[in-house]
């Protein structure tokens, strides 16, 4: 067996071994923005795949194809959920301002798993904080990891 053949075989095994991106078992609730982000990701990946195919970059094709399978599955299972305007209960898609027992205020928007980015003020609907908040009203307390958070304001976005 030639050495070049062995390297190519090892490369194919490495590409084949990238595995699939795990898909959450939770409902795939999305906001309007989240749905648009999924669509934009699919468009970008399709463009990237075309460029990778032109270069015959097998590793890049495998990675992009894996990501396309993930985002296609997420798009197919997406359930658009828009909060009822004026709702006085914490729901998916709403903004919630909280005050901690130390007086510090934080604001979170509850979004889908793929859209969540705590550094940007969004949390997943399956996060412990969101689960503790759902169904509560302004003035009520949510306890997360032993800390109390009072709900001080709700917004539709």
C-alpha positions in Angstrom: 0.0 0.0 0.0 1.4 3.4 -0.9 1.9 6.0 1.7 -0.2 8.6 -0.3 -3.1 6.1 -0.3 -2.8 5.7 3.5 -2.9 9.5 4.1 -5.9 9.9 1.8 -7.7 7.1 3.8 -6.8 8.7 7.1 -8.1 12.1 5.8 -11.4 10.5 4.7 -11.8 8.9 8.2 -11.1 12.2 9.9 -13.8 13.9 7.7 -16.3 11.0 8.3 -15.6 11.2 12.0 -16.8 14.8 12.5 -20.1 13.6 13.7 -23.5 15.3 13.6 -24.4 18.5 15.6 -26.6 17.4 18.5 -30.2 18.5 18.1 -32.1 19.4 21.3 -35.0 17.3 22.4 -36.9 20.4 23.5 -39.5 22.1 21.4 -37.9 24.4 18.9 -39.7 27.6 19.8 -38.4 30.6 17.8 -39.0 34.3 17.7 -39.5 36.1 14.4 -35.9 37.2 14.7 -34.8 33.7 15.5 -36.6 32.3 12.4 -34.9 35.0 10.2 -31.5 34.0 11.7 -32.1 30.4 10.8 -33.0 31.3 7.2 -29.9 33.6 6.9 -27.7 30.8 8.2 -29.1 28.4 5.7 -28.5 30.9 2.9 -25.0 31.5 4.0 -24.2 27.8 4.3 -25.6 27.1 0.8 -23.3 29.8 -0.6 -20.3 28.5 1.4 -21.0 25.0 0.1 -21.0 26.2 -3.5 -17.6 27.8 -3.0 -16.2 24.7 -1.2 -17.4 22.5 -4.0 -15.7 24.7 -6.7 -12.5 24.3 -4.7 -13.1 20.6 -4.2 -12.4 21.2 -0.5 -13.7 17.9 0.9 -13.1 18.7 4.5 -15.0 22.0 4.2 -17.8 20.4 2.2 -18.2 17.8 5.0 -18.3 20.5 7.7 -20.7 22.7 5.8 -22.9 19.7 4.9 -23.1 18.7 8.5 -24.2 22.3 9.5 -26.7 22.4 6.7 -28.3 19.2 8.0 -28.5 20.7 11.5 -30.0 24.0 10.3 -32.4 22.4 7.9 -33.7 20.2 10.7 -34.0 23.2 13.0 -35.9 25.1 10.3 -38.3 22.2 9.7 -39.0 21.9 13.4 -39.2 25.6 14.2 -42.4 26.8 15.9 -42.9 30.5 15.6 -44.2 31.9 19.0 -45.1 35.5 19.4 -46.0 36.8 22.9 -49.5 38.1 23.3 -49.4 41.9 23.4 -50.0 43.4 26.8 -49.7 40.0 28.6 -49.0 40.4 32.3 -47.4 36.9 32.6 -43.9 36.0 31.6 -44.1 34.1 28.3 -41.7 33.1 25.5 -40.4 36.0 23.4 -40.9 38.6 26.2 -38.4 40.9 27.8 -38.2 40.6 31.6 -36.4 43.1 33.9 -35.4 41.6 37.2 -34.0 43.0 40.4 -31.7 40.7 42.5 -31.6 40.6 46.3 -28.5 42.8 46.0 -30.5 45.6 44.2 -28.8 44.9 40.9 -31.1 44.9 37.8 -30.8 42.8 34.7 -32.9 42.5 31.6 -33.4 39.2 29.7 -35.4 38.4 26.6 -36.6 34.8 26.5 -35.9 33.3 23.1 -35.2 29.9 21.3 -32.2 27.8 22.0 -30.3 28.8 18.8 -31.0 32.5 19.3 -29.9 32.6 23.0 -26.8 34.7 23.8 -26.7 35.8 27.4 -23.9 38.2 26.7 -26.4 40.0 24.4 -29.3 39.8 26.9 -31.1 36.8 25.5 -31.7 33.5 27.3 -33.0 30.2 26.1 -36.6 29.2 27.0 -35.2 26.0 28.5 -32.7 27.8 30.8 -33.2 27.5 34.5 -33.9 31.3 34.7 -36.6 31.2 32.0 -38.2 28.2 33.5 -38.3 29.9 36.9 -39.9 33.0 35.3 -42.6 31.5 33.1 -46.1 32.2 34.3 -45.1 34.8 36.9 -46.2 38.5 37.1 -44.5 41.8 38.0 -43.9 41.8 41.7 -43.4 38.0 42.0 -40.2 36.3 42.9 -38.3 33.7 40.9 -35.6 31.7 42.7 -32.6 30.4 40.6 -29.6 28.7 42.2 -30.6 30.0 45.6 -30.9 33.6 44.5 -34.1 35.6 44.5 -35.1 37.8 41.6 -38.1 40.1 41.7 -39.8 40.7 38.4 -40.0 44.5 38.0 -41.0 44.9 34.4 -42.3 43.0 31.4 -42.1 44.0 27.7 -43.4 42.5 24.5 -39.8 42.5 23.1 
